[in-house]
Amino acid sequence: MTDEFNTVSEDELHAYVDGQISEPERRRIEAWLERHPDRAQEVREWQAQAAALQHHFASYARDSEGDRALVSARRGRGQGVASAPAPVLLRIAAGLLIFAAGALTGFYAPAIVSGDRLPETAENPDSLPRQAQSAFLVYASEVRHPVEVGSDQEAHLATWLGKRLDYGLKIPDLTAFGFSLVGGRLIPVNGTAGALLMYEDGSRQRLTVLLGRNSDNRETSFRIASQGDLETFYWIDGEIGYAVTGEVPRSLLQRVADACYRQFEGSEGS
């Protein structure tokens, strides 16, 4: 009965993720989340996504006391005020963020592995590493459910994801680098079915391999993108884009990416 009245609203969860709560509120919400593991998992995913977005748009961020006053005024009006405006504001903010993401796409210029500039692809090349890094941030830190299909069903995993991508998927063997397959899951990439494979070494350090289809592309490129300590080697070969992501030394990730490239080569149509 106590838990029935000691509830946490959607607005409070968003404020918790944004860090816009007092210390007593934070402790109360965290105690509530411990009793509601499904919502706790959802909040962790929000936090990972927020961290990724914050990093991507950090150089364009603007903050003012007026912004904080609006938030404080909204939350200070008490429980008697209807909570409908908050979701509306959140939707507006989300729409502006999506618009900004599209508008700022051209500003990103990842480092190129080789000294020579490779041809631009039909799809903006930065889309792939951004999606790969976001997927890594969301799933690689997950303890209980990092994948949908485990490594004990590797053949089924390859068949299932391959059918969804319409691609003869061969799951790379990375044991030479100390990484074993954890499993994989179906994720959206460029608005269509994509695949995320996850690997782990003996110290539980993880890396991911993402595949997504892009039927308009006919170029091949090999590049690297960085996000703090997070590195992504990616390439687009024919109609499939690939990205290898991890918080591991760049030299190791490059060797892993090269091994994946060689093992994926010839997968199409097999």
Contacts in CASP RR format, 6 or more apart in sequence:
PFRMAT RR
TARGET T0000
AUTHOR 0000-0000-0000
METHOD contacts of the structure
MODEL  1
MTDEFNTVSEDELHAYVDGQISEPERRRIEAWLERHPDRAQEVREWQAQA
AALQHHFASYARDSEGDRALVSARRGRGQGVASAPAPVLLRIAAGLLIFA
AGALTGFYAPAIVSGDRLPETAENPDSLPRQAQSAFLVYASEVRHPVEVG
SDQEAHLATWLGKRLDYGLKIPDLTAFGFSLVGGRLIPVNGTAGALLMYE
DGSRQRLTVLLGRNSDNRETSFRIASQGDLETFYWIDGEIGYAVTGEVPR
SLLQRVADACYRQFEGSEGS
3 32 0 8 1.000
3 35 0 8 1.000
6 28 0 8 1.000
6 32 0 8 1.000
7 32 0 8 1.000
8 28 0 8 1.000
8 29 0 8 1.000
8 32 0 8 1.000
8 33 0 8 1.000
8 39 0 8 1.000
9 83 0 8 1.000
10 83 0 8 1.000
10 86 0 8 1.000
10 87 0 8 1.000
11 75 0 8 1.000
11 83 0 8 1.000
11 86 0 8 1.000
12 21 0 8 1.000
12 25 0 8 1.000
12 29 0 8 1.000
13 29 0 8 1.000
13 39 0 8 1.000
13 43 0 8 1.000
13 46 0 8 1.000
14 46 0 8 1.000
14 86 0 8 1.000
14 90 0 8 1.000
15 21 0 8 1.000
15 25 0 8 1.000
15 75 0 8 1.000
16 25 0 8 1.000
16 26 0 8 1.000
16 29 0 8 1.000
16 43 0 8 1.000
17 43 0 8 1.000
17 46 0 8 1.000
17 47 0 8 1.000
17 50 0 8 1.000
18 50 0 8 1.000
19 26 0 8 1.000
20 71 0 8 1.000
20 75 0 8 1.000
21 29 0 8 1.000
33 39 0 8 1.000
33 40 0 8 1.000
33 43 0 8 1.000
34 40 0 8 1.000
41 142 0 8 1.000
41 145 0 8 1.000
44 141 0 8 1.000
44 142 0 8 1.000
45 138 0 8 1.000
48 134 0 8 1.000
48 137 0 8 1.000
48 138 0 8 1.000
48 141 0 8 1.000
49 134 0 8 1.000
49 137 0 8 1.000
49 138 0 8 1.000
51 137 0 8 1.000
52 133 0 8 1.000
52 134 0 8 1.000
52 137 0 8 1.000
52 227 0 8 1.000
53 97 0 8 1.000
54 61 0 8 1.000
55 227 0 8 1.000
55 228 0 8 1.000
56 101 0 8 1.000
56 130 0 8 1.000
56 227 0 8 1.000
57 97 0 8 1.000
57 100 0 8 1.000
57 101 0 8 1.000
57 104 0 8 1.000
60 100 0 8 1.000
60 104 0 8 1.000
74 85 0 8 1.000
74 86 0 8 1.000
74 89 0 8 1.000
105 124 0 8 1.000
105 126 0 8 1.000
105 127 0 8 1.000
106 124 0 8 1.000
106 126 0 8 1.000
108 126 0 8 1.000
108 130 0 8 1.000
108 225 0 8 1.000
110 125 0 8 1.000
110 126 0 8 1.000
110 129 0 8 1.000
110 223 0 8 1.000
110 224 0 8 1.000
110 225 0 8 1.000
110 226 0 8 1.000
111 223 0 8 1.000
111 224 0 8 1.000
111 225 0 8 1.000
111 226 0 8 1.000
112 118 0 8 1.000
112 223 0 8 1.000
112 224 0 8 1.000
113 222 0 8 1.000
113 223 0 8 1.000
113 224 0 8 1.000
113 233 0 8 1.000
113 254 0 8 1.000
114 222 0 8 1.000
118 219 0 8 1.000
118 220 0 8 1.000
118 221 0 8 1.000
118 222 0 8 1.000
118 223 0 8 1.000
119 219 0 8 1.000
119 221 0 8 1.000
120 219 0 8 1.000
121 214 0 8 1.000
121 217 0 8 1.000
121 219 0 8 1.000
121 221 0 8 1.000
121 236 0 8 1.000
122 214 0 8 1.000
122 216 0 8 1.000
122 217 0 8 1.000
122 218 0 8 1.000
122 219 0 8 1.000
123 190 0 8 1.000
123 214 0 8 1.000
123 216 0 8 1.000
123 217 0 8 1.000
123 236 0 8 1.000
125 221 0 8 1.000
125 223 0 8 1.000
125 234 0 8 1.000
125 236 0 8 1.000
126 225 0 8 1.000
127 190 0 8 1.000
128 189 0 8 1.000
128 210 0 8 1.000
128 212 0 8 1.000
128 234 0 8 1.000
128 236 0 8 1.000
128 241 0 8 1.000
128 243 0 8 1.000
129 223 0 8 1.000
129 225 0 8 1.000
129 232 0 8 1.000
129 234 0 8 1.000
129 243 0 8 1.000
129 245 0 8 1.000
130 225 0 8 1.000
131 189 0 8 1.000
131 190 0 8 1.000
131 210 0 8 1.000
131 243 0 8 1.000
132 208 0 8 1.000
132 210 0 8 1.000
132 232 0 8 1.000
132 234 0 8 1.000
132 243 0 8 1.000
132 244 0 8 1.000
132 245 0 8 1.000
133 225 0 8 1.000
133 227 0 8 1.000
133 230 0 8 1.000
133 232 0 8 1.000
133 245 0 8 1.000
135 187 0 8 1.000
135 196 0 8 1.000
135 208 0 8 1.000
135 210 0 8 1.000
135 245 0 8 1.000
136 207 0 8 1.000
136 208 0 8 1.000
136 230 0 8 1.000
136 245 0 8 1.000
136 246 0 8 1.000
137 230 0 8 1.000
139 146 0 8 1.000
139 147 0 8 1.000
139 185 0 8 1.000
139 196 0 8 1.000
139 198 0 8 1.000
139 208 0 8 1.000
140 146 0 8 1.000
140 198 0 8 1.000
140 206 0 8 1.000
140 207 0 8 1.000
140 208 0 8 1.000
140 246 0 8 1.000
146 182 0 8 1.000
146 183 0 8 1.000
146 198 0 8 1.000
146 206 0 8 1.000
147 182 0 8 1.000
147 183 0 8 1.000
147 184 0 8 1.000
147 185 0 8 1.000
147 196 0 8 1.000
147 198 0 8 1.000
148 184 0 8 1.000
148 185 0 8 1.000
148 186 0 8 1.000
149 156 0 8 1.000
149 157 0 8 1.000
149 160 0 8 1.000
149 183 0 8 1.000
149 184 0 8 1.000
149 185 0 8 1.000
150 157 0 8 1.000
150 181 0 8 1.000
150 182 0 8 1.000
150 183 0 8 1.000
150 184 0 8 1.000
151 157 0 8 1.000
151 180 0 8 1.000
151 181 0 8 1.000
151 182 0 8 1.000
151 183 0 8 1.000
154 171 0 8 1.000
154 181 0 8 1.000
154 183 0 8 1.000
157 171 0 8 1.000
157 183 0 8 1.000
157 184 0 8 1.000
158 168 0 8 1.000
158 169 0 8 1.000
158 170 0 8 1.000
158 171 0 8 1.000
159 169 0 8 1.000
160 186 0 8 1.000
161 169 0 8 1.000
161 184 0 8 1.000
161 186 0 8 1.000
161 194 0 8 1.000
161 195 0 8 1.000
161 211 0 8 1.000
162 168 0 8 1.000
162 169 0 8 1.000
162 195 0 8 1.000
164 186 0 8 1.000
164 193 0 8 1.000
164 194 0 8 1.000
164 195 0 8 1.000
165 193 0 8 1.000
165 194 0 8 1.000
165 195 0 8 1.000
165 211 0 8 1.000
165 212 0 8 1.000
165 213 0 8 1.000
165 240 0 8 1.000
166 213 0 8 1.000
167 211 0 8 1.000
167 213 0 8 1.000
167 240 0 8 1.000
167 267 0 8 1.000
167 268 0 8 1.000
167 269 0 8 1.000
168 267 0 8 1.000
168 268 0 8 1.000
168 269 0 8 1.000
168 270 0 8 1.000
169 195 0 8 1.000
169 211 0 8 1.000
169 267 0 8 1.000
170 263 0 8 1.000
170 264 0 8 1.000
170 267 0 8 1.000
170 270 0 8 1.000
171 181 0 8 1.000
171 197 0 8 1.000
172 197 0 8 1.000
172 209 0 8 1.000
172 259 0 8 1.000
172 260 0 8 1.000
172 263 0 8 1.000
172 264 0 8 1.000
173 263 0 8 1.000
174 180 0 8 1.000
174 181 0 8 1.000
174 199 0 8 1.000
174 256 0 8 1.000
174 259 0 8 1.000
174 260 0 8 1.000
176 259 0 8 1.000
177 201 0 8 1.000
177 252 0 8 1.000
177 255 0 8 1.000
177 256 0 8 1.000
177 259 0 8 1.000
178 201 0 8 1.000
178 202 0 8 1.000
179 199 0 8 1.000
179 200 0 8 1.000
179 201 0 8 1.000
179 207 0 8 1.000
179 256 0 8 1.000
180 199 0 8 1.000
180 200 0 8 1.000
180 201 0 8 1.000
181 197 0 8 1.000
181 198 0 8 1.000
181 199 0 8 1.000
182 198 0 8 1.000
182 199 0 8 1.000
182 200 0 8 1.000
182 206 0 8 1.000
183 197 0 8 1.000
183 198 0 8 1.000
184 195 0 8 1.000
184 196 0 8 1.000
184 197 0 8 1.000
184 198 0 8 1.000
185 195 0 8 1.000
185 196 0 8 1.000
185 198 0 8 1.000
186 193 0 8 1.000
186 194 0 8 1.000
186 195 0 8 1.000
186 196 0 8 1.000
187 194 0 8 1.000
187 195 0 8 1.000
187 196 0 8 1.000
187 210 0 8 1.000
188 194 0 8 1.000
189 210 0 8 1.000
189 211 0 8 1.000
189 212 0 8 1.000
189 213 0 8 1.000
190 212 0 8 1.000
190 213 0 8 1.000
190 214 0 8 1.000
192 212 0 8 1.000
192 213 0 8 1.000
193 212 0 8 1.000
193 213 0 8 1.000
194 210 0 8 1.000
194 211 0 8 1.000
194 212 0 8 1.000
194 213 0 8 1.000
195 210 0 8 1.000
195 211 0 8 1.000
195 212 0 8 1.000
196 208 0 8 1.000
196 209 0 8 1.000
196 210 0 8 1.000
197 208 0 8 1.000
197 209 0 8 1.000
197 210 0 8 1.000
197 211 0 8 1.000
198 206 0 8 1.000
198 207 0 8 1.000
198 208 0 8 1.000
198 209 0 8 1.000
199 206 0 8 1.000
199 207 0 8 1.000
199 208 0 8 1.000
199 209 0 8 1.000
200 206 0 8 1.000
205 247 0 8 1.000
205 248 0 8 1.000
206 246 0 8 1.000
207 244 0 8 1.000
207 245 0 8 1.000
207 246 0 8 1.000
207 248 0 8 1.000
207 253 0 8 1.000
207 256 0 8 1.000
208 244 0 8 1.000
208 245 0 8 1.000
208 246 0 8 1.000
209 242 0 8 1.000
209 243 0 8 1.000
209 244 0 8 1.000
209 245 0 8 1.000
209 260 0 8 1.000
210 242 0 8 1.000
210 243 0 8 1.000
210 244 0 8 1.000
210 245 0 8 1.000
211 240 0 8 1.000
211 241 0 8 1.000
211 242 0 8 1.000
212 240 0 8 1.000
212 241 0 8 1.000
212 242 0 8 1.000
213 239 0 8 1.000
213 240 0 8 1.000
213 241 0 8 1.000
214 236 0 8 1.000
214 239 0 8 1.000
214 240 0 8 1.000
214 241 0 8 1.000
215 239 0 8 1.000
217 236 0 8 1.000
217 238 0 8 1.000
217 239 0 8 1.000
217 241 0 8 1.000
218 238 0 8 1.000
219 236 0 8 1.000
219 238 0 8 1.000
220 235 0 8 1.000
220 236 0 8 1.000
220 237 0 8 1.000
220 238 0 8 1.000
221 235 0 8 1.000
221 236 0 8 1.000
222 233 0 8 1.000
222 234 0 8 1.000
222 235 0 8 1.000
222 261 0 8 1.000
223 233 0 8 1.000
223 234 0 8 1.000
223 235 0 8 1.000
224 231 0 8 1.000
224 232 0 8 1.000
224 233 0 8 1.000
224 234 0 8 1.000
224 250 0 8 1.000
224 254 0 8 1.000
225 231 0 8 1.000
225 232 0 8 1.000
225 234 0 8 1.000
226 232 0 8 1.000
229 247 0 8 1.000
230 245 0 8 1.000
230 246 0 8 1.000
230 247 0 8 1.000
231 245 0 8 1.000
231 246 0 8 1.000
231 247 0 8 1.000
231 248 0 8 1.000
231 250 0 8 1.000
231 253 0 8 1.000
232 243 0 8 1.000
232 244 0 8 1.000
232 245 0 8 1.000
232 246 0 8 1.000
233 243 0 8 1.000
233 244 0 8 1.000
233 253 0 8 1.000
233 254 0 8 1.000
233 256 0 8 1.000
233 257 0 8 1.000
234 241 0 8 1.000
234 242 0 8 1.000
234 243 0 8 1.000
234 244 0 8 1.000
234 257 0 8 1.000
235 241 0 8 1.000
235 242 0 8 1.000
235 257 0 8 1.000
235 261 0 8 1.000
236 242 0 8 1.000
237 261 0 8 1.000
237 264 0 8 1.000
237 265 0 8 1.000
238 268 0 8 1.000
239 268 0 8 1.000
240 264 0 8 1.000
240 268 0 8 1.000
242 260 0 8 1.000
242 261 0 8 1.000
242 264 0 8 1.000
244 253 0 8 1.000
244 256 0 8 1.000
244 257 0 8 1.000
244 260 0 8 1.000
246 253 0 8 1.000
248 256 0 8 1.000
END
